[in-house]
């Protein structure tokens, strides 16, 4: 097996794998470990990849499985997702950029407070823009369950953000 395959996978999908692992584990160190394990497993199993889904979907499925295993065996700290959002290309004032970053951090902070079943469908849909069938494939659940969880996640997140805004006004 050519080492270039591993390098290509890591270059193409490394950020996606790490970000998804982080959203599930809520730990930078654990996300680093998960990402390493994902690419090692993918490298060892690339010959058995059947192409039933995209390589990205396959890697995200592996990421989910390894992340869940890590969470079962480790204590997960609550942290905010600070480094995932890339800066916009437009020029803004420093104050505007700061406020925009704070709002983004607040939303991701609330996303991380959702239960795993809601958090993972929301991240796969919003961040990775996977289709409902792809999400169902990654999570090994029916599409109807994906729709239901996505609806519930959006409703719960909206409620959490509204409550946070009302709290800040008082």
SVG drawing of the C-alpha trace seen along z (x, -y; Angstrom):
<svg xmlns="http://www.w3.org/2000/svg" viewBox="-39 -49 43 55">
<polyline fill="none" stroke="black" stroke-width="0.4" points="0.0,0.0 1.4,-3.4 2.0,-5.9 0.8,-8.6 -2.7,-7.3 -2.6,-8.1 -1.2,-11.5 -3.9,-12.3 -6.7,-11.2 -5.2,-13.3 -4.8,-16.3 -8.2,-16.1 -10.3,-15.1 -8.1,-15.8 -9.9,-19.0 -13.4,-17.4 -12.4,-14.3 -10.8,-16.4 -13.7,-18.8 -16.3,-16.1 -14.3,-14.2 -14.1,-17.4 -17.8,-18.0 -18.5,-14.5 -15.8,-14.4 -15.6,-18.1 -11.8,-17.7 -9.0,-18.9 -6.6,-16.2 -9.2,-13.5 -10.0,-14.8 -6.3,-14.6 -6.2,-11.0 -9.4,-10.1 -8.2,-11.7 -5.0,-9.7 -6.9,-6.5 -9.3,-7.2 -6.6,-7.6 -4.7,-4.6 -7.8,-2.5 -8.7,-3.9 -5.2,-3.2 -5.4,0.4 -8.9,0.9 -8.7,-1.0 -8.6,2.2 -12.0,3.2 -13.6,-0.1 -16.5,0.8 -17.4,-2.6 -21.0,-2.3 -20.6,-5.8 -18.2,-8.7 -14.7,-8.5 -15.7,-11.5 -18.9,-9.7 -16.8,-6.6 -14.3,-8.5 -17.0,-10.4 -18.6,-7.0 -15.2,-5.7 -14.8,-9.0 -18.1,-8.6 -17.4,-5.0 -14.0,-5.8 -15.2,-8.9 -18.0,-7.0 -15.5,-4.4 -13.3,-7.2 -16.2,-8.8 -17.1,-5.5 -13.6,-5.2 -12.7,-8.8 -14.1,-11.8 -15.1,-14.5 -14.6,-18.2 -16.9,-21.0 -15.1,-23.4 -16.1,-25.9 -15.4,-25.3 -13.1,-28.3 -10.8,-27.2 -13.2,-25.5 -14.8,-28.5 -12.5,-30.0 -12.3,-33.8 -14.3,-35.4 -12.6,-36.9 -14.4,-40.3 -12.7,-43.1 -14.5,-44.2 -13.6,-46.5 -11.8,-44.8 -14.9,-45.4 -17.3,-43.9 -15.0,-40.9 -14.8,-40.4 -18.5,-40.5 -19.1,-38.1 -16.6,-35.7 -18.2,-35.9 -21.7,-35.2 -20.2,-32.2 -18.6,-30.9 -21.9,-31.3 -23.8,-29.3 -21.2,-26.5 -21.1,-26.6 -24.8,-26.0 -24.5,-23.2 -22.0,-21.5 -24.5,-21.6 -27.0,-19.5 -27.3,-15.8 -25.1,-13.6 -28.1,-12.4 -29.0,-16.0 -25.5,-17.4 -24.2,-14.8 -27.1,-15.2 -26.8,-19.0 -23.0,-19.0 -23.2,-16.5 -26.0,-18.5 -24.9,-22.1 -21.1,-21.9 -20.5,-19.0 -23.6,-19.5 -24.3,-15.8 -27.6,-14.7 -30.2,-12.9 -29.3,-9.5 -25.6,-10.2 -26.3,-11.1 -28.5,-8.0 -25.6,-5.9 -23.0,-7.5 -25.2,-7.1 -26.7,-3.8 -30.2,-5.0 -33.3,-5.3 -33.7,-8.6 -37.0,-9.3 -35.0,-9.3 -32.5,-11.7 -35.3,-14.1 -36.9,-13.8 -33.6,-14.4 -32.6,-17.3 -36.0,-19.0 -35.6,-18.4 -32.0,-19.7 -33.0,-22.9 -35.9,-23.5 -33.9,-22.9 -31.0,-25.0 -33.4,-27.8 -34.9,-27.6 -31.5,-27.6 -30.3,-30.6 -33.5,-32.5 -33.2,-31.8 -29.6,-32.9 -30.5,-36.2 -33.3,-36.8 -31.0,-36.0 -28.4,-38.5 -31.1,-41.3 -32.0,-40.9"/>
</svg>
